[in-house]
Amino acid sequence: MTIQDWGITYAELEPYYDRFEYVAAISGKAGNLNGQIVSGGNPFEAPRAREYPLPPLTTILASEMFAKAAENLGYHPFPRPTANA
């Protein structure tokens, strides 16, 4: 099997992801705005031009318990983007 990279970069795709997120009213917290890591978001995501159109959803008890356990282990949990709107 021959593996080949895409002929385009994420930087070229990002405006289309951004446009869809605003059309679909995605909730979330950016972790990398224009190359600057933002606390509370996903620090591993590729650079994005702007925040998600809606803030992260309110956490439920299970999510709070998971976040607390992860923080106690030295991890930095973050809310994942959702399309619940």
N, C-alpha and C positions, 0 to 999 in steps of 0.2 A: 504494500500500500504506500503510495506516495503522499506525503503530507506537505501541504503548501499553505503559507500564510495568505490571508486575504490581501487583495490588491489595494485596500484602503486602510486608513488609520482610524483609531477611535476619535481623534480630533476632528476628522472629517464627518464622522457619524454623529457626534455629540449634539449638533444643532437639531438633528431630526429626533433624537431621544428627548431633548428638551421640549421641542414643540409638542410631541405626543404627551409628555407628562402634563403639560398645561392644558391640552385638549381633554385628556382623560381625568384631570383633577387628582393627580397622585399626591398622597400624603407622605411626608418623610422629613428627614433632616440630612442636609448635605454634610459630607465629611471632608470634601476637598473642593474648595471654591477657587478656581483659577490658580491651582497649584498650592494654595495655602490650606493646611490641615485645620479643620474646624472641630472644636471639642463637641461631643455629643452626637456626632455623625460617624459614618463609616470611614475610617482613615485609610482604608485599602482601596476605595473606589477611585476611578480615574477622575482627572480634573473636570469639573463641570462649570458652566458659565454663571449659573445662578441657583438659588435655593429651589426646593420643590414648591409647587404652587400652594399647597396646604401644609400646615404643621403636622408633626407626627400625631397619630391617634392617641387617645388617652390609654394608658397602660391598664391592664387588668391584673388581678392579684397574682396569677400564675407568672405573668411577665415580670412583675416586681420581685417575686421570689427567685426567679431565674437570674435576674440582673444582680440581685444581692449576692447570690451564691457565686456568680461569675466574678464579681468584684472582690469577694473574699479570697478567690483563687488568684487574684492579680490580673484578671482580664478587664477589658473595657467594653462592656456591651453597648449596643446602640440600637435605636429603633430601625426596623427595616421598612422600606417603602411599601405602601399598600395602595390598592385601587378600590377602596370601599365606597368612595363618593359615587 
